[in-house]
């Protein structure tokens, strides 16, 4: 697992990437959209704490509250701009969950009825026989 430090973490330093967009922000968190990383599901983005927190389990109460506030703001924005049919929301924690950047980040993914994977949310992974651990 690659550990980011605040000096090399892309979420601690979004200004280092000229394409990174800070769409909304508050005292504790940022809502980011990047044209190269959110290319498949229109309108998707991430809420990240301003402070370097490795996982969601490390957030303070203030950061949780600020995440909630931004999530509501993002939903209003996405509903108006993209008119999705639903949302998938989630946190990945650790390599087994596919957390590729070791700074807590909350995915907000607008979902559309005409997507090839419409109707496939997080349950598709934990209800799929193909994902059963060997010998279990």
Steps between C-alpha positions, in 0.01 A plus 500: 500500500636839397466750782447858396627777721348846502789613278432252217128433551285618207206569733707707743636700208230520232643827372809312372285344226376776269212279382368422849177692563392603848126523436390563860680545827442573863725541803582128526445341158523541123284357222726416206439408139781413261436468126749211462381298798123543479448417133251214502217606732408858421504728803695272733742641753654468845465665837834510681597643837743791481713335769692189401293213639591156370152346528142590580556349846747781574257788436407737781137573584541841336625334180204259503259791538677696225489193271125476558453869422697474175320178404167683518640790296641260238168315472313824431762600243506159328120470496476835323796458264485127410153376608620152603262213570686404818832514686767263621691635799801347667830487677780254422732410787822308441647318204242217504229762453694671219599812692775614264566839664559484873299811581137448599270576208123461468379409152179659374394328178187612319339197335287487187237250385661468156844390633615147417542435876178671609358316797844375606606673819721384783274199560620357168836429666389361834211297361697352209602131525801587282629715787475227766832439677659161431393231747218709650 
